[in-house]
Amino acid sequence: MMKIEIGNYVITSDQHQFILSEKKIAQKGKNEGQETLATIGYFQKLSWLIQALIVKDVRQSDVESLQAIEALIKSIGNKCESALVKETA
């Protein structure tokens, strides 16, 4: 099983799909105070997962111009590239 960490996100996979999860700290229950993974989605292709990650980050950002969106997308792309290169090294 693959496990790639990109900032606050984790990409894992099984034999059928890629899974995008977000790191969170449990607020209550038996795991209170511990880091947990909240599943964002399941994707058949890695490119679809990365696209969803970019869309999620853009929607949650406070960018106010196309240039800022472009910079954010490039930043996310660079983080993904670094994580994938690190994983294959």
N, CA, C and O atoms as a MOPAC input file, in Angstrom:
PM7 MOZYME 1SCF
protein

 N      0.84200 1    -1.18800 1     0.00000 1
 C      0.00000 1     0.00000 1     0.00000 1
 C      0.88300 1     1.24600 1     0.00000 1
 O      1.87400 1     1.32600 1     0.72600 1
 N      0.51100 1     2.18200 1    -0.80500 1
 C      1.23200 1     3.43800 1    -0.92100 1
 C      0.75900 1     4.39900 1     0.16600 1
 O     -0.41400 1     4.39800 1     0.53900 1
 N      1.69100 1     5.22400 1     0.67500 1
 C      1.32600 1     6.28000 1     1.62100 1
 C      2.24000 1     7.46900 1     1.35200 1
 O      3.44700 1     7.40000 1     1.58100 1
 N      1.65100 1     8.56300 1     0.86200 1
 C      2.40200 1     9.76800 1     0.53700 1
 C      1.78900 1    10.92700 1     1.30300 1
 O      0.58600 1    11.17200 1     1.21300 1
 N      2.61800 1    11.64000 1     2.05900 1
 C      2.14400 1    12.79600 1     2.82000 1
 C      2.47100 1    14.07500 1     2.06300 1
 O      3.60200 1    14.28100 1     1.62300 1
 N      1.46300 1    14.92900 1     1.92100 1
 C      1.61000 1    16.22600 1     1.25700 1
 C      0.99000 1    17.26000 1     2.17900 1
 O     -0.22400 1    17.46300 1     2.17100 1
 N      1.82100 1    17.90500 1     2.96500 1
 C      1.29900 1    18.89300 1     3.90600 1
 C      0.32100 1    18.25200 1     4.86800 1
 O      0.66200 1    17.31000 1     5.58400 1
 N     -0.90100 1    18.77000 1     4.88000 1
 C     -1.95600 1    18.27600 1     5.77100 1
 C     -2.72900 1    17.10200 1     5.17500 1
 O     -3.70900 1    16.64300 1     5.76100 1
 N     -2.29900 1    16.62100 1     4.02900 1
 C     -3.01700 1    15.56400 1     3.32400 1
 C     -2.17200 1    14.29700 1     3.24300 1
 O     -0.94400 1    14.34100 1     3.31500 1
 N     -2.86400 1    13.16200 1     3.09100 1
 C     -2.20200 1    11.87300 1     2.92600 1
 C     -2.87700 1    11.15000 1     1.77000 1
 O     -4.10300 1    11.05100 1     1.70700 1
 N     -2.05400 1    10.64800 1     0.86000 1
 C     -2.55100 1     9.83700 1    -0.25300 1
 C     -2.17900 1     8.39200 1     0.04400 1
 O     -1.01200 1     8.07100 1     0.27200 1
 N     -3.18000 1     7.53000 1     0.03700 1
 C     -2.95100 1     6.09900 1     0.19300 1
 C     -3.61900 1     5.39600 1    -0.98100 1
 O     -4.32100 1     6.02300 1    -1.77500 1
 N     -3.39800 1     4.10600 1    -1.08300 1
 C     -4.03400 1     3.35600 1    -2.16400 1
 C     -4.27500 1     1.92800 1    -1.72100 1
 O     -3.65400 1     1.42300 1    -0.78700 1
 N     -5.19200 1     1.30200 1    -2.42000 1
 C     -5.36700 1    -0.13400 1    -2.29800 1
 C     -5.33400 1    -0.67400 1    -3.71800 1
 O     -4.92300 1     0.03800 1    -4.63400 1
 N     -5.74600 1    -1.88300 1    -3.91700 1
 C     -5.64300 1    -2.47500 1    -5.25200 1
 C     -6.62100 1    -1.88100 1    -6.26300 1
 O     -6.49600 1    -2.13600 1    -7.46100 1
 N     -7.59400 1    -1.09100 1    -5.79700 1
 C     -8.61900 1    -0.57400 1    -6.69200 1
 C     -8.61400 1     0.93600 1    -6.87400 1
 O     -9.13100 1     1.43500 1    -7.87400 1
 N     -8.03600 1     1.68100 1    -5.91900 1
 C     -8.22900 1     3.13100 1    -5.94500 1
 C     -7.15100 1     3.87200 1    -5.16700 1
 O     -6.37400 1     3.28700 1    -4.41300 1
 N     -7.13600 1     5.19000 1    -5.38400 1
 C     -6.31900 1     6.10100 1    -4.59100 1
 C     -7.25300 1     6.79500 1    -3.60800 1
 O     -8.39800 1     7.09600 1    -3.94400 1
 N     -6.77000 1     7.04700 1    -2.39800 1
 C     -7.60300 1     7.63300 1    -1.34900 1
 C     -6.93100 1     8.90500 1    -0.84800 1
 O     -5.76000 1     8.89200 1    -0.46700 1
 N     -7.68500 1    10.00200 1    -0.85200 1
 C     -7.19400 1    11.27500 1    -0.33900 1
 C     -7.80400 1    11.50600 1     1.03400 1
 O     -9.02400 1    11.48300 1     1.19600 1
 N     -6.94300 1    11.72900 1     2.02400 1
 C     -7.39200 1    11.97900 1     3.39500 1
 C     -6.72900 1    13.24300 1     3.91500 1
 O     -5.67200 1    13.65600 1     3.43800 1
 N     -7.37300 1    13.84600 1     4.90100 1
 C     -6.83700 1    15.04300 1     5.54100 1
 C     -6.50000 1    14.71900 1     6.99000 1
 O     -7.27600 1    14.06900 1     7.69100 1
 N     -5.32400 1    15.18300 1     7.43300 1
 C     -4.92700 1    14.98900 1     8.82700 1
 C     -5.74900 1    15.92300 1     9.70300 1
 O     -5.89300 1    17.10800 1     9.40400 1
 N     -6.28300 1    15.37400 1    10.78500 1
 C     -7.06000 1    16.16700 1    11.74200 1
 C     -6.73200 1    15.69200 1    13.15000 1
 O     -6.22700 1    14.58500 1    13.34000 1
 N     -7.01800 1    16.52400 1    14.12100 1
 C     -6.86800 1    16.14900 1    15.52400 1
 C     -8.26500 1    15.85700 1    16.06800 1
 O     -9.14800 1    16.71400 1    16.02200 1
 N     -8.45700 1    14.63800 1    16.58400 1
 C     -9.76400 1    14.24200 1    17.12400 1
 C    -10.12000 1    15.14100 1    18.30600 1
 O     -9.29600 1    15.37200 1    19.19200 1
 N    -11.34900 1    15.64500 1    18.31200 1
 C    -11.80500 1    16.55900 1    19.35500 1
 C    -12.48700 1    15.84800 1    20.52100 1
 O    -12.56200 1    16.38300 1    21.62700 1
 N    -12.98600 1    14.63500 1    20.26200 1
 C    -13.62200 1    13.87300 1    21.33700 1
 C    -13.57500 1    12.39400 1    21.01000 1
 O    -13.14500 1    11.99500 1    19.92800 1
 N    -14.01800 1    11.59300 1    21.94900 1
 C    -14.01600 1    10.14900 1    21.75900 1
 C    -12.72400 1     9.52800 1    22.24800 1
 O    -11.91100 1    10.18300 1    22.90000 1
 N    -12.54400 1     8.25800 1    21.92700 1
 C    -11.38100 1     7.52900 1    22.43500 1
 C    -10.06600 1     8.02500 1    21.84400 1
 O     -9.00700 1     7.80700 1    22.43500 1
 N    -10.11200 1     8.68600 1    20.69500 1
 C     -8.90000 1     9.20400 1    20.06200 1
 C     -8.69900 1    10.69700 1    20.29600 1
 O     -7.91700 1    11.32800 1    19.58500 1
 N     -9.38200 1    11.26600 1    21.26600 1
 C     -9.30600 1    12.70600 1    21.52600 1
 C     -7.84900 1    13.15600 1    21.67800 1
 O     -7.07400 1    12.57600 1    22.43900 1
 N     -7.50800 1    14.20400 1    20.93100 1
 C     -6.15800 1    14.75800 1    20.98300 1
 C     -5.16000 1    14.07100 1    20.07600 1
 O     -4.02600 1    14.53200 1    19.94600 1
 N     -5.55700 1    12.98500 1    19.44900 1
 C     -4.65900 1    12.24700 1    18.56300 1
 C     -4.92600 1    12.61200 1    17.11100 1
 O     -6.03800 1    12.98800 1    16.73900 1
 N     -3.87800 1    12.49100 1    16.29700 1
 C     -4.03400 1    12.75100 1    14.86900 1
 C     -4.80600 1    11.60100 1    14.22300 1
 O     -4.49700 1    10.43000 1    14.44400 1
 N     -5.80200 1    11.94900 1    13.43200 1
 C     -6.58700 1    10.96400 1    12.69600 1
 C     -6.63600 1    11.38300 1    11.23600 1
 O     -6.25100 1    12.50100 1    10.89400 1
 N     -7.10600 1    10.49700 1    10.38000 1
 C     -7.26500 1    10.80600 1     8.96400 1
 C     -8.74500 1    10.82700 1     8.62000 1
 O     -9.47300 1     9.87200 1     8.89000 1
 N     -9.18100 1    11.92900 1     8.02000 1
 C    -10.56300 1    12.06000 1     7.55600 1
 C    -10.55400 1    11.89100 1     6.04000 1
 O     -9.92100 1    12.67300 1     5.33100 1
 N    -11.24500 1    10.88800 1     5.54900 1
 C    -11.26800 1    10.61800 1     4.11400 1
 C    -12.01100 1    11.72100 1     3.37700 1
 O    -13.12600 1    12.09500 1     3.74100 1
 N    -11.37100 1    12.23300 1     2.33500 1
 C    -11.98000 1    13.25400 1     1.47700 1
 C    -12.62500 1    12.59500 1     0.26900 1
 O    -13.72300 1    12.97700 1    -0.13500 1
 N    -11.94900 1    11.60300 1    -0.31000 1
 C    -12.52500 1    10.95400 1    -1.47600 1
 C    -11.70300 1     9.78300 1    -1.97500 1
 O    -10.56200 1     9.56900 1    -1.56500 1
 N    -12.32500 1     9.03000 1    -2.87700 1
 C    -11.72700 1     7.86300 1    -3.50100 1
 C    -11.64800 1     8.13300 1    -4.99800 1
 O    -12.60500 1     8.63000 1    -5.59100 1
 N    -10.50500 1     7.80700 1    -5.61400 1
 C    -10.28300 1     8.16200 1    -7.01000 1
 C     -9.65100 1     6.99100 1    -7.75700 1
 O     -8.75800 1     6.32100 1    -7.23900 1
 N    -10.12200 1     6.75400 1    -8.97800 1
 C     -9.55600 1     5.68200 1    -9.79100 1
 C     -8.20400 1     6.06900 1   -10.37400 1
 O     -7.35700 1     5.20800 1   -10.61500 1
 N     -8.00100 1     7.36200 1   -10.59800 1
 C     -6.75100 1     7.83300 1   -11.19000 1
 C     -6.08500 1     8.84400 1   -10.26400 1
 O     -6.75700 1     9.65600 1    -9.62900 1
 N     -4.76800 1     8.78600 1   -10.19600 1
 C     -4.01200 1     9.71300 1    -9.36100 1
 C     -4.20800 1    11.15200 1    -9.83500 1
 O     -4.25700 1    12.07000 1    -9.01600 1
 N     -4.31900 1    11.35300 1   -11.13000 1
 C     -4.52400 1    12.70900 1   -11.66300 1
 C     -5.84400 1    13.30100 1   -11.17400 1
 O     -5.92100 1    14.50700 1   -10.93800 1
 N     -6.87700 1    12.48500 1   -11.01900 1
 C     -8.16500 1    12.97600 1   -10.51100 1
 C     -8.03100 1    13.37800 1    -9.04500 1
 O     -8.61100 1    14.37300 1    -8.60800 1
 N     -7.26200 1    12.59700 1    -8.29200 1
 C     -7.03900 1    12.91000 1    -6.88100 1
 C     -6.32100 1    14.25500 1    -6.74200 1
 O     -6.71700 1    15.09300 1    -5.93200 1
 N     -5.27600 1    14.45400 1    -7.52500 1
 C     -4.52200 1    15.71000 1    -7.44800 1
 C     -5.40000 1    16.88200 1    -7.86300 1
 O     -5.32700 1    17.95400 1    -7.26200 1
 N     -6.22300 1    16.69000 1    -8.87700 1
 C     -7.15400 1    17.74400 1    -9.29100 1
 C     -8.11200 1    18.08500 1    -8.14100 1
 O     -8.36900 1    19.26200 1    -7.88500 1
 N     -8.63200 1    17.08600 1    -7.46000 1
 C     -9.54100 1    17.32000 1    -6.32600 1
 C     -8.82200 1    18.04300 1    -5.19400 1
 O     -9.40300 1    18.91000 1    -4.54100 1
 N     -7.57000 1    17.69200 1    -4.96100 1
 C     -6.77500 1    18.35700 1    -3.92700 1
 C     -6.59600 1    19.84000 1    -4.25400 1
 O     -6.72500 1    20.69300 1    -3.37600 1
 N     -6.30200 1    20.14000 1    -5.50600 1
 C     -6.13600 1    21.53600 1    -5.93500 1
 C     -7.44400 1    22.29800 1    -5.77800 1
 O     -7.45400 1    23.40400 1    -5.23600 1
 N     -8.54000 1    21.72400 1    -6.24100 1
 C     -9.84900 1    22.39200 1    -6.14500 1
 C    -10.20700 1    22.65500 1    -4.68500 1
 O    -10.68500 1    23.73800 1    -4.35000 1
 N     -9.98000 1    21.67800 1    -3.82000 1
 C    -10.29300 1    21.84800 1    -2.39000 1
 C     -9.48600 1    22.99200 1    -1.78800 1
 O    -10.03600 1    23.83800 1    -1.08300 1
 N     -8.19200 1    23.02200 1    -2.06300 1
 C     -7.35200 1    24.08300 1    -1.50700 1
 C     -7.72200 1    25.45900 1    -2.06100 1
 O     -7.72000 1    26.44200 1    -1.32000 1
 N     -8.03800 1    25.53800 1    -3.34600 1
 C     -8.42900 1    26.82600 1    -3.94000 1
 C     -9.73400 1    27.31000 1    -3.31600 1
 O     -9.86100 1    28.48800 1    -2.98300 1
 N    -10.69100 1    26.42300 1    -3.15600 1
 C    -11.98400 1    26.81500 1    -2.57100 1
 C    -11.85800 1    27.25400 1    -1.11800 1
 O    -12.61600 1    28.11000 1    -0.66300 1
 N    -10.91700 1    26.68200 1    -0.39100 1
 C    -10.73800 1    27.02900 1     1.01600 1
 C     -9.81900 1    28.23400 1     1.21500 1
 O     -9.69000 1    28.73900 1     2.33000 1
 N     -9.19100 1    28.68700 1     0.15400 1
 C     -8.24400 1    29.79500 1     0.28200 1
 C     -8.97400 1    31.13000 1     0.25100 1
 O    -10.17200 1    31.20600 1    -0.02300 1
 N     -8.22000 1    32.16900 1     0.53600 1
 C     -8.78200 1    33.51900 1     0.49100 1
 C     -8.15100 1    34.33700 1    -0.63700 1
 O     -8.00000 1    35.55300 1    -0.52100 1
 N     -7.78500 1    33.66300 1    -1.72200 1
 C     -7.17000 1    34.35900 1    -2.85600 1
 C     -8.16700 1    35.32900 1    -3.47900 1
 O     -9.37500 1    35.09500 1    -3.48400 1
 N     -7.62500 1    36.42400 1    -4.00300 1
 C     -8.48500 1    37.47100 1    -4.55000 1
 C     -8.14000 1    37.85400 1    -5.98100 1
 O     -8.65300 1    38.84700 1    -6.49700 1
 N     -7.27200 1    37.07300 1    -6.63000 1
 C     -6.92900 1    37.38500 1    -8.01500 1
 C     -6.53700 1    36.10600 1    -8.74300 1
 O     -6.22900 1    35.08900 1    -8.12200 1
 N     -6.55600 1    36.17800 1   -10.05900 1
 C     -6.14000 1    35.02300 1   -10.85700 1
 C     -4.66700 1    34.71000 1   -10.63500 1
 O     -4.26600 1    33.54600 1   -10.64500 1
 N     -3.86300 1    35.74800 1   -10.43500 1
 C     -2.43900 1    35.53700 1   -10.18100 1
 C     -2.23700 1    34.77400 1    -8.86600 1
 O     -1.36800 1    33.90700 1    -8.77300 1
 N     -3.03700 1    35.10000 1    -7.86300 1
 C     -2.94100 1    34.40600 1    -6.57600 1
 C     -3.38400 1    32.95200 1    -6.70700 1
 O     -2.79500 1    32.06300 1    -6.09200 1
 N     -4.41800 1    32.71200 1    -7.50500 1
 C     -4.86000 1    31.33100 1    -7.74900 1
 C     -3.75700 1    30.55900 1    -8.46100 1
 O     -3.46300 1    29.41500 1    -8.11400 1
 N     -3.15000 1    31.19500 1    -9.46000 1
 C     -2.06000 1    30.55000 1   -10.19400 1
 C     -0.90600 1    30.19600 1    -9.25000 1
 O     -0.36300 1    29.09300 1    -9.31500 1
 N     -0.54000 1    31.12600 1    -8.38400 1
 C      0.54800 1    30.87600 1    -7.43200 1
 C      0.19200 1    29.74000 1    -6.47600 1
 O      1.04100 1    28.90800 1    -6.15700 1
 N     -1.05800 1    29.70100 1    -6.01900 1
 C     -1.50600 1    28.64000 1    -5.11700 1
 C     -1.44700 1    27.28400 1    -5.81100 1
 O     -0.98000 1    26.30400 1    -5.23100 1
 N     -1.91900 1    27.23000 1    -7.04500 1
 C     -1.90600 1    25.97400 1    -7.80000 1
 C     -0.47300 1    25.49900 1    -8.02300 1
 O     -0.18500 1    24.31000 1    -7.88900 1
 N      0.43000 1    26.42700 1    -8.36500 1
 C      1.83800 1    26.05800 1    -8.55000 1
 C      2.43700 1    25.53600 1    -7.24900 1
 O      3.20700 1    24.57600 1    -7.25700 1
 N      2.08600 1    26.16400 1    -6.14300 1
 C      2.58600 1    25.73400 1    -4.83600 1
 C      2.12000 1    24.31600 1    -4.51700 1
 O      2.90500 1    23.48600 1    -4.05900 1
 N      0.85100 1    24.04700 1    -4.75900 1
 C      0.31000 1    22.70100 1    -4.51900 1
 C      1.00000 1    21.69800 1    -5.43800 1
 O      1.37000 1    20.60500 1    -5.00800 1
 N      1.17100 1    22.07400 1    -6.70100 1
 C      1.85800 1    21.20600 1    -7.65800 1
 C      3.27700 1    20.88400 1    -7.22500 1
 O      3.72100 1    19.74100 1    -7.33000 1
 N      3.98900 1    21.89600 1    -6.73500 1
 C      5.35900 1    21.68100 1    -6.26400 1
 C      5.39400 1    20.74700 1    -5.06100 1
 O      6.27600 1    19.89400 1    -4.96300 1
 N      4.43500 1    20.90100 1    -4.14000 1
 C      4.36900 1    20.01600 1    -2.97100 1
 C      4.10500 1    18.57400 1    -3.40500 1
 O      4.71500 1    17.63900 1    -2.88700 1
 N      3.19200 1    18.40500 1    -4.35800 1
 C      2.88200 1    17.05900 1    -4.86200 1
 C      4.10700 1    16.45200 1    -5.53400 1
 O      4.44700 1    15.29200 1    -5.29800 1
 N      4.76300 1    17.24300 1    -6.37000 1
 C      5.94700 1    16.75600 1    -7.07700 1
 C      7.04500 1    16.35400 1    -6.09200 1
 O      7.65600 1    15.29700 1    -6.24300 1
 N      7.29500 1    17.18600 1    -5.09300 1
 C      8.32100 1    16.87600 1    -4.09100 1
 C      7.98900 1    15.59100 1    -3.34000 1
 O      8.86500 1    14.75700 1    -3.11000 1
 N      6.73000 1    15.43600 1    -2.96200 1
 C      6.31600 1    14.24000 1    -2.22600 1
 C      6.45100 1    12.98800 1    -3.08500 1
 O      6.88400 1    11.94500 1    -2.59600 1
 N      6.08400 1    13.08200 1    -4.35800 1
 C      6.17500 1    11.92200 1    -5.24500 1
 C      7.62600 1    11.56600 1    -5.53600 1
 O      7.97300 1    10.38600 1    -5.58500 1
 N      8.47900 1    12.57100 1    -5.72900 1
 C      9.90200 1    12.31400 1    -5.96100 1
 C     10.51600 1    11.66300 1    -4.72700 1
 O     11.29300 1    10.71500 1    -4.84000 1
 N     10.16800 1    12.17400 1    -3.55500 1
 C     10.66500 1    11.62700 1    -2.29000 1
 C     10.22700 1    10.17100 1    -2.13100 1
 O     10.99600 1     9.33300 1    -1.66000 1
 N      8.99200 1     9.87800 1    -2.52600 1
 C      8.43900 1     8.52600 1    -2.39300 1
 C      9.15700 1     7.54300 1    -3.31400 1
 O      9.36900 1     6.39000 1    -2.93800 1
 N      9.53000 1     7.98200 1    -4.51000 1
 C     10.15700 1     7.07700 1    -5.47200 1
 C     11.66400 1     6.97400 1    -5.28100 1
 O     12.30700 1     6.11500 1    -5.88500 1
 N     12.23000 1     7.83400 1    -4.45000 1
 C     13.69400 1     7.81700 1    -4.23100 1
 C     14.11500 1     6.67600 1    -3.33400 1
 O     15.30300 1     6.51900 1    -3.05200 1

